[in-house]
Amino acid sequence: MEKRTEFQHFINSLTVVDYYETRKKIMHECKITEHQFRHWKNGRTRIPELAKEKINEIAGKTVFS
């Protein structure tokens, strides 16, 4: 079984409406493309520490510890 990342758990827990809004905010605030977002979501590339902090801010909770 494939290991899920913290980011995948967070993204998969969102409703459809929240997913699109959150994805848009993350892409804008972290200055990444949709392609890069998909890589983060699928665990193909490492998420930088500064981006993790920004994602925690956007989520309003601790996604990354």
C-alpha positions as CSV (number, residue, x, y, z in Angstrom):
1,M,0.0,0.0,0.0
2,E,1.2,3.5,-0.9
3,K,2.2,5.8,2.0
4,R,0.2,9.0,2.0
5,T,1.8,12.2,2.9
6,E,0.5,14.8,5.3
7,F,-0.3,17.0,2.4
8,Q,-2.3,14.3,0.6
9,H,-4.3,13.6,3.8
10,F,-5.1,17.3,4.1
11,I,-6.0,17.7,0.4
12,N,-8.1,14.6,0.3
13,S,-10.0,15.7,3.4
14,L,-11.4,18.9,1.6
15,T,-14.8,19.1,0.0
16,V,-14.8,19.7,-3.8
17,V,-15.5,23.4,-3.3
18,D,-12.9,23.8,-0.6
19,Y,-10.3,21.9,-2.7
20,Y,-10.4,24.3,-5.6
21,E,-10.3,27.4,-3.5
22,T,-7.5,26.0,-1.3
23,R,-5.5,24.8,-4.3
24,K,-5.9,28.3,-5.9
25,K,-4.6,30.0,-2.7
26,I,-1.7,27.6,-2.3
27,M,-0.6,28.1,-5.9
28,H,-0.8,31.8,-5.5
29,E,0.8,32.2,-2.1
30,C,3.6,29.6,-2.8
31,K,4.1,31.0,-6.4
32,I,3.8,27.5,-8.0
33,T,2.2,26.2,-11.1
34,E,-0.6,23.7,-11.3
35,H,1.9,21.1,-12.5
36,Q,4.0,21.7,-9.3
37,F,1.0,21.5,-7.1
38,R,0.1,18.1,-8.6
39,H,3.7,16.9,-7.9
40,W,3.3,18.0,-4.3
41,K,-0.1,16.4,-4.0
42,N,1.1,13.0,-5.4
43,G,4.3,13.1,-3.3
44,R,6.6,13.2,-6.3
45,T,8.6,16.3,-5.1
46,R,9.5,17.6,-1.7
47,I,7.6,20.6,-0.4
48,P,10.0,23.3,0.8
49,E,9.8,24.3,4.5
50,L,8.7,27.9,3.7
51,A,5.8,26.5,1.6
52,K,4.8,24.2,4.5
53,E,4.5,27.2,6.8
54,K,2.3,29.0,4.2
55,I,0.1,25.9,3.7
56,N,-0.4,25.7,7.5
57,E,-1.5,29.3,7.4
58,I,-3.9,28.8,4.5
59,A,-5.3,25.6,6.1
60,G,-5.8,27.4,9.5
61,K,-4.4,24.3,11.2
62,T,-1.2,22.2,11.4
63,V,-0.9,20.1,8.3
64,F,2.9,19.8,8.7
65,S,4.3,19.3,12.1
